[in-house]
Amino acid sequence: MFKQSGKIAILSIMTIGAALSLGMLAARAGDNVTEDQIVRALTPGKKAPLTRGLSVGPQTSPGLNSDQSKFVQSVRGRATRSLSSAEREEIATIVKDKPKIDLEINFDYNSADISVKSQPSVQALGRALTNPELKGSTFVVAGHTDAAGGEGYNQELSERRADSIKRYLVDKYSIAATDLVTVGYGKSKLKDPSQPMAEVNRRVQVVNMENKTTASK
């Protein structure tokens, strides 16, 4: 009887422990990124704490050489769909060592409409990009999809989603359209190639391509 009671007690403790663990995971999964986290991620030299919805790239100086500056000027204000594959790859090369964040922004199914649950993250992004630390810098807004569907479909969808974020930032936060370079990569740059259908691949990456302090020099 004692042994049986002991087993029941142990099982009860394990059950409570599991429930608490699941509760913490659920809370973590529901966390939204903050303005401060985004500002820190996109400001050279600063560090941002990681959350489920935020991963940070290298914190190096976002200065450009003369050729890169000319290229950036040539794509500022361009329509997303007008970029050639070579221009998209040039952007990818330039931003490789720039401060960046990956935001898990969800969209309605088969749509470029930002989902209700992702509104807080996009609003935090808007506040961050108008923060005195970042306002006036040039940012890349890159749309990415998972591997489901064809290349052409995913390329178009990623472009529409990047455009949707840009439109929101311009309309709601009065960010200059020329400060946002939008590009779509479809499923060509999976964040987790080992899990091509994973949610982590469906993301919007924001990169501080040219910080306002270096751009003004």
MDAnalysis code that builds the backbone (N, CA, C; Angstrom):
import MDAnalysis as mda
import numpy as np

u = mda.Universe.empty(651, n_residues=217, atom_resindex=np.repeat(np.arange(217), 3), trajectory=True)
u.add_TopologyAttr("name", ["N", "CA", "C"] * 217)
u.add_TopologyAttr("resid", np.arange(1, 218))
u.add_TopologyAttr("resname", ["MET", "PHE", "LYS", "GLN", "SER", "GLY", "LYS", "ILE", "ALA", "ILE", "LEU", "SER", "ILE", "MET", "THR", "ILE", "GLY", "ALA", "ALA", "LEU", "SER", "LEU", "GLY", "MET", "LEU", "ALA", "ALA", "ARG", "ALA", "GLY", "ASP", "ASN", "VAL", "THR", "GLU", "ASP", "GLN", "ILE", "VAL", "ARG", "ALA", "LEU", "THR", "PRO", "GLY", "LYS", "LYS", "ALA", "PRO", "LEU", "THR", "ARG", "GLY", "LEU", "SER", "VAL", "GLY", "PRO", "GLN", "THR", "SER", "PRO", "GLY", "LEU", "ASN", "SER", "ASP", "GLN", "SER", "LYS", "PHE", "VAL", "GLN", "SER", "VAL", "ARG", "GLY", "ARG", "ALA", "THR", "ARG", "SER", "LEU", "SER", "SER", "ALA", "GLU", "ARG", "GLU", "GLU", "ILE", "ALA", "THR", "ILE", "VAL", "LYS", "ASP", "LYS", "PRO", "LYS", "ILE", "ASP", "LEU", "GLU", "ILE", "ASN", "PHE", "ASP", "TYR", "ASN", "SER", "ALA", "ASP", "ILE", "SER", "VAL", "LYS", "SER", "GLN", "PRO", "SER", "VAL", "GLN", "ALA", "LEU", "GLY", "ARG", "ALA", "LEU", "THR", "ASN", "PRO", "GLU", "LEU", "LYS", "GLY", "SER", "THR", "PHE", "VAL", "VAL", "ALA", "GLY", "HIS", "THR", "ASP", "ALA", "ALA", "GLY", "GLY", "GLU", "GLY", "TYR", "ASN", "GLN", "GLU", "LEU", "SER", "GLU", "ARG", "ARG", "ALA", "ASP", "SER", "ILE", "LYS", "ARG", "TYR", "LEU", "VAL", "ASP", "LYS", "TYR", "SER", "ILE", "ALA", "ALA", "THR", "ASP", "LEU", "VAL", "THR", "VAL", "GLY", "TYR", "GLY", "LYS", "SER", "LYS", "LEU", "LYS", "ASP", "PRO", "SER", "GLN", "PRO", "MET", "ALA", "GLU", "VAL", "ASN", "ARG", "ARG", "VAL", "GLN", "VAL", "VAL", "ASN", "MET", "GLU", "ASN", "LYS", "THR", "THR", "ALA", "SER", "LYS"])
u.atoms.positions = np.array([
    [0.833, -1.207, 0.000],
    [0.000, 0.000, 0.000],
    [0.861, 1.247, 0.000],
    [1.917, 1.205, 0.850],
    [2.820, 2.349, 0.922],
    [3.520, 2.566, -0.421],
    [3.941, 1.404, -0.996],
    [4.627, 1.497, -2.282],
    [3.706, 2.103, -3.340],
    [2.451, 1.643, -3.341],
    [1.496, 2.152, -4.323],
    [1.248, 3.643, -4.117],
    [1.095, 4.059, -2.847],
    [0.880, 5.478, -2.539],
    [2.084, 6.295, -2.957],
    [3.281, 5.699, -2.706],
    [4.509, 6.391, -3.091],
    [4.575, 6.598, -4.593],
    [4.188, 5.573, -5.334],
    [4.194, 5.682, -6.800],
    [3.226, 6.754, -7.272],
    [2.031, 6.775, -6.644],
    [1.015, 7.775, -7.016],
    [1.538, 9.175, -6.742],
    [2.210, 9.328, -5.585],
    [2.756, 10.644, -5.226],
    [3.808, 11.090, -6.227],
    [4.691, 10.149, -6.592],
    [5.751, 10.461, -7.563],
    [5.153, 10.850, -8.904],
    [4.140, 10.070, -9.335],
    [3.484, 10.373, -10.609],
    [2.817, 11.741, -10.566],
    [2.207, 12.065, -9.413],
    [1.545, 13.359, -9.263],
    [2.556, 14.491, -9.385],
    [3.718, 14.326, -8.732],
    [4.767, 15.348, -8.805],
    [5.257, 15.514, -10.234],
    [5.449, 14.354, -10.931],
    [5.904, 14.398, -12.327],
    [4.884, 15.111, -13.199],
    [3.588, 14.828, -12.947],
    [2.518, 15.457, -13.730],
    [2.496, 16.956, -13.520],
    [2.620, 17.378, -12.243],
    [2.641, 18.815, -11.941],
    [3.846, 19.473, -12.576],
    [5.001, 18.775, -12.485],
    [6.227, 19.319, -13.085],
    [6.081, 19.488, -14.575],
    [5.491, 18.482, -15.227],
    [5.290, 18.566, -16.675],
    [4.361, 19.702, -17.029],
    [3.308, 19.873, -16.232],
    [2.349, 20.951, -16.501],
    [3.005, 22.304, -16.364],
    [3.857, 22.440, -15.317],
    [4.550, 23.713, -15.137],
    [5.497, 23.984, -16.293],
    [6.197, 22.925, -16.748],
    [7.121, 23.090, -17.871],
    [6.378, 23.514, -19.124],
    [5.238, 22.868, -19.387],
    [4.442, 23.223, -20.557],
    [3.949, 24.650, -20.453],
    [3.588, 25.069, -19.222],
    [3.132, 26.432, -19.019],
    [4.198, 27.432, -19.362],
    [5.448, 27.151, -18.972],
    [6.564, 28.067, -19.250],
    [6.835, 28.125, -20.738],
    [6.760, 26.955, -21.391],
    [6.986, 26.926, -22.833],
    [5.916, 27.718, -23.560],
    [4.676, 27.575, -23.110],
    [3.579, 28.293, -23.748],
    [3.756, 29.792, -23.573],
    [4.175, 30.190, -22.388],
    [4.386, 31.617, -22.132],
    [5.504, 32.140, -23.008],
    [6.565, 31.332, -23.136],
    [7.688, 31.744, -23.957],
    [7.273, 31.865, -25.416],
    [6.464, 30.891, -25.862],
    [6.031, 30.891, -27.256],
    [5.135, 32.080, -27.549],
    [4.435, 32.576, -26.507],
    [3.529, 33.695, -26.726],
    [4.186, 35.053, -26.589],
    [5.467, 35.065, -26.200],
    [6.157, 36.338, -26.011],
    [6.261, 37.101, -27.329],
    [6.079, 38.420, -27.250],
    [6.293, 39.280, -28.412],
    [7.585, 40.044, -28.209],
    [8.285, 40.304, -29.303],
    [9.514, 41.070, -29.205],
    [9.170, 42.510, -28.836],
    [10.115, 43.183, -28.217],
    [9.890, 44.553, -27.785],
    [10.675, 45.529, -28.646],
    [10.285, 46.789, -28.548],
    [11.008, 47.850, -29.257],
    [12.473, 47.861, -28.852],
    [12.734, 47.733, -27.560],
    [14.107, 47.787, -27.074],
    [14.950, 46.648, -27.629],
    [14.379, 45.445, -27.684],
    [15.119, 44.304, -28.229],
    [15.485, 44.542, -29.692],
    [14.551, 45.102, -30.454],
    [14.813, 45.345, -31.871],
    [15.859, 46.438, -32.060],
    [15.741, 47.514, -31.268],
    [16.721, 48.602, -31.350],
    [18.115, 48.067, -31.041],
    [18.225, 47.260, -30.002],
    [19.521, 46.705, -29.625],
    [20.073, 45.790, -30.709],
    [19.196, 45.006, -31.318],
    [19.634, 44.079, -32.362],
    [20.147, 44.809, -33.597],
    [19.562, 45.964, -33.902],
    [19.909, 46.679, -35.132],
    [20.930, 47.793, -34.934],
    [21.321, 48.031, -33.683],
    [22.319, 49.069, -33.410],
    [23.689, 48.425, -33.246],
    [24.678, 48.809, -34.048],
    [26.012, 48.220, -33.937],
    [26.576, 48.342, -32.521],
    [27.134, 47.246, -32.034],
    [27.762, 47.285, -30.720],
    [26.848, 46.948, -29.568],
    [25.554, 46.872, -29.816],
    [24.614, 46.538, -28.743],
    [24.188, 45.078, -28.871],
    [23.756, 44.512, -27.755],
    [23.300, 43.134, -27.751],
    [21.846, 43.085, -27.316],
    [21.112, 42.164, -27.926],
    [19.692, 42.008, -27.567],
    [19.452, 40.611, -27.030],
    [18.690, 40.478, -25.937],
    [18.345, 39.145, -25.439],
    [17.475, 38.425, -26.455],
    [17.686, 37.113, -26.600],
    [16.943, 36.353, -27.600],
    [15.595, 35.898, -27.061],
    [14.606, 35.858, -27.936],
    [13.302, 35.290, -27.608],
    [12.933, 34.335, -28.730],
    [11.826, 33.671, -28.575],
    [11.387, 32.738, -29.611],
    [11.202, 33.451, -30.945],
    [10.699, 34.686, -30.910],
    [10.387, 35.391, -32.150],
    [11.493, 36.277, -32.660],
    [12.678, 36.197, -32.029],
    [13.738, 37.116, -32.406],
    [15.079, 36.413, -32.374],
    [15.792, 36.417, -33.486],
    [17.171, 35.953, -33.503],
    [18.010, 37.049, -34.125],
    [19.235, 37.162, -33.638],
    [20.052, 38.322, -33.958],
    [21.253, 37.931, -34.785],
    [21.597, 38.786, -35.750],
    [22.763, 38.563, -36.583],
    [23.986, 39.235, -35.998],
    [25.089, 39.247, -36.730],
    [26.337, 39.834, -36.227],
    [26.206, 41.318, -35.944],
    [26.864, 41.753, -34.891],
    [26.789, 43.152, -34.479],
    [28.014, 43.925, -34.969],
    [28.157, 44.073, -36.254],
    [29.308, 44.776, -36.825],
    [28.885, 46.132, -37.351],
    [29.855, 46.950, -37.690],
    [29.556, 48.285, -38.211],
    [28.873, 48.182, -39.566],
    [27.773, 48.910, -39.768],
    [27.046, 48.803, -41.035],
    [27.560, 49.732, -42.126],
    [28.809, 50.163, -42.052],
    [29.339, 51.040, -43.081],
    [29.450, 50.347, -44.433],
    [29.276, 51.099, -45.504],
    [29.377, 50.562, -46.867],
    [30.569, 51.182, -47.572],
    [31.164, 50.414, -48.495],
    [32.196, 51.014, -49.330],
    [31.514, 51.791, -50.456],
    [32.288, 52.472, -51.292],
    [31.704, 53.370, -52.302],
    [30.848, 52.621, -53.318],
    [31.306, 51.439, -53.742],
    [30.521, 50.655, -54.710],
    [29.203, 50.194, -54.103],
    [29.265, 49.761, -52.852],
    [28.051, 49.320, -52.185],
    [27.078, 50.479, -51.990],
    [27.605, 51.651, -51.644],
    [26.747, 52.834, -51.466],
    [26.030, 53.188, -52.769],
    [26.749, 53.107, -53.871],
    [26.134, 53.389, -55.172],
    [25.033, 52.386, -55.479],
    [25.308, 51.124, -55.158],
    [24.301, 50.092, -55.412],
    [23.062, 50.334, -54.561],
    [23.270, 50.640, -53.273],
    [22.141, 50.895, -52.387],
    [21.298, 52.052, -52.900],
    [21.944, 53.107, -53.357],
    [21.214, 54.251, -53.915],
    [20.397, 53.837, -55.127],
    [20.911, 52.871, -55.893],
    [20.209, 52.438, -57.118],
    [18.965, 51.609, -56.826],
    [18.909, 50.985, -55.627],
    [17.739, 50.155, -55.311],
    [16.766, 50.832, -54.347],
    [17.183, 51.954, -53.777],
    [16.271, 52.699, -52.895],
    [15.068, 53.172, -53.698],
    [13.880, 52.900, -53.195],
    [12.676, 53.338, -53.883],
    [12.227, 52.426, -55.013],
    [12.996, 51.377, -55.292],
    [12.618, 50.454, -56.366],
    [11.477, 49.547, -55.904],
    [10.633, 49.166, -56.848],
    [9.579, 48.196, -56.553],
    [10.224, 46.842, -56.277],
    [9.699, 46.124, -55.304],
    [10.275, 44.838, -54.910],
    [10.397, 43.890, -56.085],
    [9.354, 43.817, -56.884],
    [9.342, 42.863, -57.993],
    [10.241, 43.267, -59.147],
    [10.746, 44.494, -59.098],
    [11.610, 44.947, -60.192],
    [13.058, 44.487, -60.010],
    [13.388, 43.983, -58.818],
    [14.762, 43.557, -58.571],
    [15.069, 42.258, -59.322],
    [16.208, 42.229, -59.976],
    [16.630, 41.017, -60.678],
    [17.215, 40.038, -59.663],
    [17.396, 38.789, -60.078],
    [17.983, 37.805, -59.169],
    [19.397, 38.212, -58.780],
    [20.131, 38.830, -59.708],
    [21.494, 39.293, -59.405],
    [21.467, 40.403, -58.362],
    [20.498, 41.308, -58.471],
    [20.387, 42.397, -57.491],
    [19.990, 41.848, -56.117],
    [19.115, 40.847, -56.108],
    [18.732, 40.233, -54.831],
    [19.939, 39.599, -54.152],
    [20.776, 38.937, -54.944],
    [21.968, 38.300, -54.377],
    [22.985, 39.340, -53.917],
    [23.059, 40.465, -54.617],
    [23.964, 41.544, -54.208],
    [23.536, 42.096, -52.847],
    [22.233, 42.265, -52.673],
    [21.716, 42.720, -51.380],
    [22.068, 41.714, -50.291],
    [21.889, 40.428, -50.584],
    [22.191, 39.377, -49.610],
    [23.666, 39.405, -49.209],
    [24.536, 39.680, -50.170],
    [25.971, 39.740, -49.887],
    [26.299, 40.936, -49.002],
    [25.715, 42.094, -49.318],
    [25.994, 43.315, -48.560],
    [25.536, 43.188, -47.111],
    [24.369, 42.585, -46.895],
    [23.803, 42.554, -45.532],
    [24.346, 41.405, -44.676],
    [25.177, 40.570, -45.266],
    [25.650, 39.382, -44.549],
    [26.291, 39.718, -43.201],
    [27.065, 40.801, -43.157],
    [27.756, 41.133, -41.905],
    [27.189, 42.380, -41.235],
    [25.923, 42.693, -41.538],
    [25.282, 43.865, -40.945],
    [24.359, 43.448, -39.795],
    [24.095, 44.350, -38.850],
    [23.169, 44.031, -37.750],
    [21.793, 43.672, -38.292],
    [21.256, 42.567, -37.842],
    [19.988, 42.079, -38.403],
    [19.164, 41.345, -37.362],
    [17.891, 41.198, -37.667],
    [16.995, 40.406, -36.831],
    [16.091, 39.582, -37.738],
    [15.683, 38.423, -37.255],
    [14.671, 37.602, -37.913],
    [13.420, 37.656, -37.054],
    [12.346, 38.186, -37.603],
    [11.083, 38.254, -36.874],
    [10.132, 37.201, -37.419],
    [9.573, 36.401, -36.529],
    [8.591, 35.410, -36.950],
    [7.237, 36.101, -37.058],
    [7.033, 36.768, -38.174],
    [5.772, 37.473, -38.420],
    [4.884, 36.568, -39.262],
    [3.740, 36.242, -38.714],
    [2.807, 35.366, -39.417],
    [1.843, 36.162, -40.275],
    [1.440, 35.549, -41.369],
    [0.478, 36.143, -42.293],
    [-0.708, 35.205, -42.430],
    [-1.835, 35.750, -42.821],
    [-2.990, 34.900, -43.081],
    [-2.637, 33.904, -44.177],
    [-3.287, 32.759, -44.136],
    [-2.964, 31.666, -45.062],
    [-3.026, 32.120, -46.519],
    [-1.963, 31.808, -47.269],
    [-1.904, 32.114, -48.702],
    [-2.155, 33.600, -48.950],
    [-1.648, 34.445, -48.061],
    [-1.965, 35.863, -48.123],
    [-0.783, 36.683, -47.640],
    [-0.798, 37.977, -47.981],
    [0.211, 38.914, -47.488],
    [-0.355, 39.776, -46.370],
    [-1.554, 39.421, -45.868],
    [-2.158, 40.159, -44.758],
    [-1.524, 39.722, -43.439],
    [-1.035, 40.692, -42.674],
    [-0.384, 40.397, -41.396],
    [-1.432, 39.845, -40.428],
    [-1.113, 38.721, -39.792],
    [-2.065, 38.110, -38.870],
    [-2.233, 38.967, -37.617],
    [-3.370, 38.806, -36.968],
    [-3.668, 39.574, -35.760],
    [-2.624, 39.312, -34.682],
    [-2.195, 38.048, -34.531],
    [-1.260, 37.722, -33.449],
    [0.128, 38.311, -33.683],
    [0.431, 38.702, -34.925],
    [1.739, 39.285, -35.218],
    [1.731, 40.807, -35.206],
    [0.559, 41.400, -35.020],
    [0.472, 42.865, -34.995],
    [1.397, 43.497, -33.945],
    [1.461, 42.957, -32.709],
    [2.349, 43.570, -31.711],
    [3.813, 43.595, -32.141],
    [4.275, 42.551, -32.822],
    [5.669, 42.503, -33.274],
    [5.932, 43.542, -34.354],
    [4.980, 43.712, -35.268],
    [5.153, 44.697, -36.340],
    [5.085, 46.109, -35.765],
    [4.230, 46.304, -34.769],
    [4.143, 47.611, -34.113],
    [5.441, 47.923, -33.363],
    [6.013, 46.911, -32.717],
    [7.304, 47.097, -32.033],
    [8.381, 47.456, -33.043],
    [8.332, 46.824, -34.219],
    [9.291, 47.143, -35.279],
    [9.140, 48.593, -35.720],
    [7.908, 49.044, -35.890],
    [7.658, 50.426, -36.293],
    [8.202, 51.419, -35.284],
    [7.968, 51.140, -34.012],
    [8.479, 52.030, -32.959],
    [10.007, 52.025, -32.945],
    [10.592, 50.837, -33.158],
    [12.049, 50.721, -33.130],
    [12.700, 51.504, -34.268],
    [12.127, 51.412, -35.451],
    [12.736, 52.070, -36.612],
    [12.566, 53.586, -36.573],
    [11.665, 54.067, -35.713],
    [11.523, 55.519, -35.534],
    [12.207, 55.991, -34.251],
    [12.843, 55.069, -33.552],
    [13.610, 55.417, -32.361],
    [14.807, 56.284, -32.777],
    [15.184, 57.298, -31.969],
    [16.315, 58.166, -32.319],
    [17.603, 57.417, -32.647],
    [17.783, 56.210, -32.070],
    [18.987, 55.421, -32.343],
    [19.042, 54.950, -33.794],
    [17.870, 54.758, -34.417],
    [17.815, 54.142, -35.739],
    [17.170, 55.003, -36.818],
    [16.386, 55.987, -36.424],
    [15.647, 56.788, -37.399],
    [16.587, 57.399, -38.436],
    [16.227, 57.237, -39.715],
    [17.038, 57.793, -40.793],
    [18.014, 56.811, -41.402],
    [18.158, 55.617, -40.793],
    [19.025, 54.586, -41.368],
    [18.315, 53.932, -42.546],
    [19.066, 53.180, -43.332],
    [18.489, 52.444, -44.458],
    [18.363, 50.977, -44.067],
    [17.160, 50.444, -44.190],
    [16.898, 49.076, -43.762],
    [16.468, 48.204, -44.939],
    [16.889, 46.960, -44.890],
    [16.382, 45.956, -45.823],
    [15.282, 45.187, -45.111],
    [14.146, 45.040, -45.772],
    [13.049, 44.210, -45.269],
    [12.925, 43.042, -46.244],
    [13.333, 41.864, -45.801],
    [13.389, 40.698, -46.684],
    [12.363, 39.653, -46.285],
    [11.561, 39.232, -47.243],
    [10.557, 38.208, -46.997],
    [11.087, 36.828, -47.361],
    [10.777, 35.843, -46.512],
    [11.196, 34.456, -46.727],
    [10.011, 33.530, -46.499],
    [9.969, 32.426, -47.229],
    [8.914, 31.419, -47.052],
    [9.547, 30.085, -46.667],
    [8.684, 29.111, -46.349],
    [9.193, 27.755, -46.172],
    [9.266, 27.092, -47.549],
    [9.532, 25.800, -47.581],
    [9.775, 25.122, -48.860],
    [8.513, 24.570, -49.522],
    [7.352, 24.782, -48.915],
    [6.114, 24.278, -49.511],
    [5.764, 25.085, -50.764],
    [5.396, 24.410, -51.839],
    [5.017, 25.114, -53.061],
    [6.180, 25.328, -54.005],
    [5.853, 25.821, -55.196],
    [6.861, 26.030, -56.228],
    [7.693, 27.280, -56.009],
    [8.788, 27.366, -56.737],
    [9.697, 28.508, -56.589],
    [9.034, 29.827, -56.979],
    [8.345, 29.834, -58.111],
    [7.711, 31.063, -58.579],
    [6.657, 31.567, -57.616],
    [5.842, 30.635, -57.118],
    [4.786, 31.001, -56.164],
    [5.385, 31.595, -54.899],
    [6.405, 30.932, -54.349],
    [7.024, 31.398, -53.106],
    [7.766, 32.706, -53.287],
    [8.379, 32.892, -54.449],
    [9.078, 34.150, -54.703],
    [8.088, 35.317, -54.684],
    [6.972, 35.138, -55.379],
    [5.962, 36.194, -55.417],
    [5.363, 36.444, -54.026],
    [5.107, 35.364, -53.287],
    [4.517, 35.497, -51.962],
    [5.472, 36.237, -51.016],
    [6.748, 35.921, -51.080],
    [7.721, 36.594, -50.207],
    [7.835, 38.072, -50.547],
    [7.721, 38.406, -51.814],
    [7.760, 39.816, -52.226],
    [6.532, 40.567, -51.728],
    [5.366, 39.929, -51.864],
    [4.132, 40.563, -51.399],
    [4.171, 40.791, -49.890],
    [4.747, 39.851, -49.161],
    [4.802, 39.974, -47.708],
    [5.794, 41.052, -47.281],
    [6.916, 41.150, -47.973],
    [7.867, 42.229, -47.681],
    [7.202, 43.578, -47.965],
    [6.468, 43.660, -49.067],
    [5.748, 44.893, -49.412],
    [4.710, 45.242, -48.347],
    [4.050, 44.212, -47.816],
    [3.019, 44.427, -46.807],
    [3.609, 45.049, -45.544],
    [4.773, 44.555, -45.133],
    [5.445, 45.122, -43.952],
    [5.861, 46.564, -44.230],
    [6.420, 46.803, -45.404],
    [6.845, 48.164, -45.757],
    [5.660, 49.122, -45.751],
    [4.559, 48.700, -46.358],
    [3.369, 49.549, -46.436],
    [2.859, 49.891, -45.029],
    [2.883, 48.905, -44.144],
    [2.440, 49.117, -42.766],
    [3.341, 50.138, -42.069],
    [4.642, 50.005, -42.235],
    [5.594, 50.902, -41.574],
    [5.498, 52.324, -42.111],
    [5.278, 52.440, -43.404],
    [5.150, 53.770, -44.023],
    [3.842, 54.432, -43.603],
    [2.752, 53.650, -43.655],
    [1.425, 54.210, -43.359],
    [1.231, 54.508, -41.867],
    [1.680, 53.608, -41.013],
    [1.405, 53.739, -39.581],
    [2.479, 54.521, -38.817],
    [3.706, 54.513, -39.338],
    [4.799, 55.135, -38.588],
    [5.543, 56.210, -39.377],
    [5.027, 56.533, -40.543],
    [5.578, 57.614, -41.375],
    [7.069, 57.444, -41.654],
    [7.510, 56.202, -41.786],
    [8.897, 55.945, -42.162],
    [9.045, 56.207, -43.652],
    [10.092, 56.906, -44.038],
    [10.300, 57.232, -45.454],
    [10.425, 55.950, -46.275],
    [9.658, 55.864, -47.343],
    [9.661, 54.661, -48.173],
    [11.048, 54.361, -48.726],
    [11.819, 55.426, -49.017],
    [13.162, 55.226, -49.576],
    [14.155, 54.691, -48.547],
    [13.772, 54.706, -47.260],
    [14.641, 54.145, -46.227],
    [14.424, 52.642, -46.058],
    [13.455, 52.091, -46.785],
    [13.137, 50.673, -46.681],
    [13.325, 50.000, -48.035],
    [14.324, 49.162, -48.142],
    [14.581, 48.401, -49.374],
    [13.944, 47.028, -49.185],
    [12.921, 46.734, -49.963],
    [12.218, 45.457, -49.821],
    [12.692, 44.458, -50.866],
    [12.824, 43.210, -50.427],
    [13.299, 42.146, -51.307],
    [12.655, 40.838, -50.867],
    [12.382, 39.968, -51.819],
    [11.824, 38.655, -51.518],
    [12.789, 37.567, -51.949],
    [12.922, 36.536, -51.114],
    [13.818, 35.427, -51.437],
    [13.088, 34.093, -51.555],
    [11.768, 34.119, -51.421],
    [11.023, 32.876, -51.552],
    [11.544, 31.818, -50.603],
    [11.787, 30.628, -51.141],
    [12.300, 29.527, -50.309],
    [13.775, 29.280, -50.569],
    [14.456, 30.252, -51.175],
    [15.858, 30.051, -51.570],
    [16.857, 30.165, -50.421],
    [16.442, 30.763, -49.292],
    [17.368, 30.954, -48.170],
    [16.716, 30.500, -46.865],
    [16.487, 29.208, -46.770],
    [15.845, 28.645, -45.589],
    [16.722, 28.849, -44.355],
    [16.103, 29.262, -43.273],
    [16.857, 29.442, -42.030],
    [17.254, 28.091, -41.446],
    [16.376, 27.095, -41.623],
    [16.664, 25.742, -41.138],
    [16.462, 24.750, -42.286],
    [17.494, 24.560, -43.127],
    [17.374, 23.659, -44.279],
    [17.060, 22.220, -43.888],
    [17.410, 21.829, -42.654],
    [17.140, 20.460, -42.217],
    [15.652, 20.220, -41.966],
    [14.892, 21.341, -41.774],
    [13.438, 21.255, -41.605],
    [12.787, 22.271, -42.544],
    [12.757, 21.966, -43.822],
    [12.310, 22.946, -44.825],
    [10.885, 23.444, -44.665],
    [10.037, 22.689, -43.974],
    [8.646, 23.110, -43.784],
    [8.422, 23.813, -42.442],
    [9.476, 23.959, -41.649],
    [9.327, 24.507, -40.301],
    [8.908, 25.966, -40.330],
    [8.195, 26.367, -39.269],
    [7.685, 27.737, -39.149],
    [8.816, 28.765, -39.119],
    [9.971, 28.353, -38.577],
    [11.094, 29.277, -38.448],
    [11.553, 29.821, -39.798],
    [11.255, 29.090, -40.868],
    [11.641, 29.529, -42.214],
    [10.721, 30.620, -42.754],
    [9.515, 30.706, -42.203],
    [8.546, 31.710, -42.641],
    [8.767, 32.967, -41.816],
    [9.604, 33.849, -42.310],
    [10.051, 34.962, -41.485],
    [10.255, 36.219, -42.311],
    [10.373, 37.324, -41.608],
    [10.762, 38.595, -42.210],
    [12.073, 39.012, -41.554],
    [13.085, 39.209, -42.361],
    [14.373, 39.643, -41.827],
    [14.530, 41.142, -42.062],
    [14.947, 41.838, -41.016],
    [15.192, 43.280, -41.107],
    [16.668, 43.511, -40.840],
    [17.320, 44.253, -41.731],
    [18.765, 44.480, -41.638],
    [19.050, 45.975, -41.664],
    [19.923, 46.421, -40.779],
    [20.387, 47.806, -40.799],
    [21.507, 47.881, -41.832],
    [21.140, 48.185, -43.074],
    [22.103, 48.165, -44.163],
    [23.071, 49.340, -44.086],
    [22.549, 50.514, -43.719],
    [23.391, 51.698, -43.654],
    [22.903, 52.573, -42.513],
    [23.657, 52.590, -41.415],
    [23.265, 53.357, -40.257],
    [23.284, 54.846, -40.571],
    [22.398, 55.599, -39.948],
    [22.280, 57.023, -40.239],
    [23.592, 57.783, -40.016],
    [24.388, 57.342, -39.017],
    [25.634, 58.041, -38.715],
    [26.675, 57.841, -39.804],
    [26.692, 56.645, -40.408],
    [27.643, 56.399, -41.484],
    [27.111, 56.933, -42.798],
    [25.789, 56.923, -42.963],
    [25.191, 57.400, -44.214],
    [25.392, 58.893, -44.390],
    [25.515, 59.629, -43.265],
    [25.635, 61.075, -43.354],
    [27.068, 61.543, -43.582],
    [28.014, 60.598, -43.512],
    [29.417, 60.979, -43.667],
    [29.790, 61.134, -45.131],
])
